[in-house]
Amino acid sequence: MKIGYLAPAGSFSEEATLSRFSDVAPYSSFELVDVLARGEIEAAVLPVENSIEGPVNWVLDLLSRNHMPFSISAEIVWTVKQNLIGLGRISDIQTVYSIPQALGQCRGFLDKIGVETRDTDSTSAAVRLVAERKDQKIAAIGSKRAAEIYGLPIITEDISDARNNKTRFIVLGKERAGTTGRDKTSLIFGFTMEEANRSGALSNVMVIFAALDISMTMVVSRPTGDALGNYIFFVDIEGHRQDGKVRVALEAIAAKTSFLRVLGSYPKAKE
């Protein structure tokens, strides 16, 4: 059965998904969870965190839905390499197209070669535009996969100003991963407004991890949307939910919060 990823084809989401799975298909952010719920795909691959841009908030908000019946079973850490793609030489290029984030990540390179920039909806759309116009004076910033799809050469590889641009993706589905000895657990918790207004509500939870010597690898807060100043918290910790000290931590957190949900335990990605 297919694995869904965030459209369009030729995106870095597709590259990351193809690094793990072979039978894949693109879906919009609005479709992805719906087709997963209908059983049309086995799992969905979603970006959750970028080393430069930080957390992907719409995905975190998606995971916070009460009716979400899926679990994180794996993660993929993908190195994002932006490439200059087009038919001309660098000296020919006058305008470069891509999404604002990609243009920003390559600002030093673009300033050096002295070109104008134009925004597009996706890196893949930028590469398609260059392929359709067949103009040596324009180029796109995008993935190697997009260059392959649209039959364009890569003029210059890896043009990002930062050399450690990585995105973490999660694999979301009905499958639950067993223990491997090298796992992490993602969870979400929150407080009632009364609890949240008490001094030390969050620190009382954080101290549980410290007391049990459990490392946190991500902590993100998001507004609940029901009241100003009320937040929910996403936390990634080292260890599997079946591990003894993680079980103790989850029991203690449940007693100090209004709700707690484990989003999944899964093997840590190899970087």
ABEGO torsion letter per residue (X at the ends): XBBBBBOBBGBAAAAAAAAABABBBBBBAAAAAAAAAAGABABBBBBABBAAAEBBAAAAAAAABAABABBBABBBBBBBBBBBBEABBAAABABBBEBAAAAAAAAAAAAAAGBBBBBBABAAAAAAAAAAAGBAABBBBBBAAAAAAAGBBBABBGABABAABBBBBBBBBABBBBBAGBBBBBBBBBBBAAAAABBGAAAAAAAAAAAAGBBBABBBBBBAGABBGBBBBBBBBBEBAABAAAAAAAAAAAAABABBBBAEBBBBBBX
